[in-house]
Amino acid sequence: MLFLVTGDNIDPGYLLPPEPTLQVVEQAIVPSFGILAQMQEQGKVTGGIYPGERSGAFMIEVESFEELDSIMNHLPFFGIIKWSVKPLMPFGSIARQLPGYLADVRQQLEGGAAGH
C-alpha cells in the first residue's frame, strides 16, 4: 500500500520561550528527521521538506494501515505536526483498469443508443 503523507508544523506562536523551543527541536524534530532519513536510505520512504517552510511530504510503502499507524506514532514529532495521509493507487493499476472502464462506457452508450 502506497501513501502520500504531508505534515505541517503546529506553530505554538510566542507561547514557548527560546530554551523550551530548542529542547523540542533537539528532542523531537532532529530525531524524527533522523528516522525518516534512515527510512529513506532503506528505500522505505521518499520525500523531504519544502525549502523555507516548516512542512514537508513523503511517500511511504507499507503492508497495512496498522504498519503505517505504528510508523507515524513512533516519530518523536508525531504529536506536534498536523498530518494528512492519502492512499495512492499506483499508475500501473489505473493503466490496467482504464481500458475496462472505457469499454464499459462504450457498451453503455451503444446500449442506450440502441434503445431509442
N, C-alpha and C positions, 0 to 999 in steps of 0.2 A: 504494500500500500504506500502510495506516494502522497506527501502532504507539503503544502506551502505554509510556512509559519512566519508571521510577521510580528514584530514586537516594538512597542513604543514605550519609552521611559515614562513612568508616572512621576511627574515633577512635583516634589514636595514644596516648591516655591522657596520662600525665605524662612521656612519653618525650622530648618536644621542649621546650626552654626557650622563653620568650616570643619572642625575636628570630627564630629559625627559623620559629616558628608564624606570625608576622606576614609573613615572606617568602613562605610558602606561600599565605597569603591574598592577598597583593599580586600574586604571580606566577602563581597558578593559579586561585584562586576568583574574584577580581574579573574577570579577562579572560574566564573561562568564562561567567559571568553576562552579561557584555557581549555575547558571541557569541550566547547564547540570546535576549537582549533584542532584538538586531538581527534574528534569525531570526523572532521574534515580530512585530516591526514589518513584516516582509516577508510575514507570513501563513503562514510555513513551519511554525511550532510554536505551540502554545498551552499555557500551564501556569504554574507558579510553585513557590514553596517553601511548605512547611507552616509557618504562623506559630509562632514559638517553638521550632522544631526545626531540625536540620541535615540536612534531607532535603526532597525535593520530587518533582514529577512533571510530565511534559509529554506531549502527543500530537504526533506528527510524521507528515507525509505525505511519502513518498519513492517513487521509481520502482523501487527494488530493495533487496535485503538489503545489497548491496555499498555502495550510497549511504548507507544507514543506518550501516553499519560505519565508513565513511570519516568521516561527520559526527561520530560518537561519538568516534572515535580522535583527531580534531583538537581536541576540547575539552581545554584545558590541565589540567583537573582529572579527566580520564578515569581515570587510574590511582589516584586517592585516593578514589574513590567506588565503592560497591558497587551495581551496576546490575541492574535487572530489566527485560527487554524482552518485551512481549507483543504479538502481532499482534491487530488489531481488525478484525472484519467489520462493514462499515457497516450501519446499521439498514435502509437500503433493500434491501440484499441479502437479509437474513433475511426482511423483509416480502414480498419476491417469492418466496422459496423455501418459506416456511412453508405456504402453501396446498397446494403439491405434496406436502409431507411428510404433511399431514393426509389428502389424497386417497389416498396410498399406504397409510396405516394403515387407513383405512376399507375400502379394497379388500381388504387382508389380513384384516381382521375379518370381512367379508362372505364371503370365500372360505373362511375357517376355519369359520364357522357353517354354510355350505352343505355342507361335507364331513362333518358329524356327523349 
